[in-house]
Amino acid sequence: MHLRVRIALLVAAAIIVAACSAGSTADDYFADLAGATSSLDDALDEVEASFNAGLLDINFEANGADQQFIDLFQASIGAVNEAFAGFAQGLSDLDPPPELAAAHQEALDAGLSVVADYEARSDQLGSIATVADIDVYAEGLATSVARTRFVASCNELQEIADRDRIEVDLSC
């Protein structure tokens, strides 16, 4: 009788371990990933709304308007960087199934490269002194290899989901 109880307990433990270590399914992974991209979109929408509201508060005909605009721009870029850092952290918390591990790792690495790109540009951001400097900074961001890589990695994951008929919108 004791042997049967031990065997039953061992079988139950093996089932629990297998269930816990199985990782997520592709459906679960993409649902979690969609939640992460949605959170990033929400954060970026908040930054944009705050920036637009800040623009309305600036009297562009008054002395000091350029500096107010520069300060607003710098704060907004800082918030965008924080949003991407949060997104990258969220990605690192996901447990992709083995067949998605490489694409997931590329998306994580791409997200981290966007954060690194913002951090590498922090001196340039901090030294903005004119509206023309904002244009130069913004142009550099628009053509950033890191952002292009990030969008490409997101699109790759969306294509995988589409191919596997997993209904998800990653908002790449």
Secondary structure, 3 states (H helix, E strand, C coil): CHHHHHHHHHHHHHHHHHHHHCCCCHHHHHHHHHHHHHHHHHHHHHHHHHHHHHHHHCCCCCCCHHHHHHHHHHHHHHHHHHHHHHHHHHHHHCCCCHHHHHHHHHHHHHHHHHHHHHHHCHHHHHCCCCHHHHHHHHHHHHCCHHHHHHHHHHHHHHHHHHHCCCCCCCCC
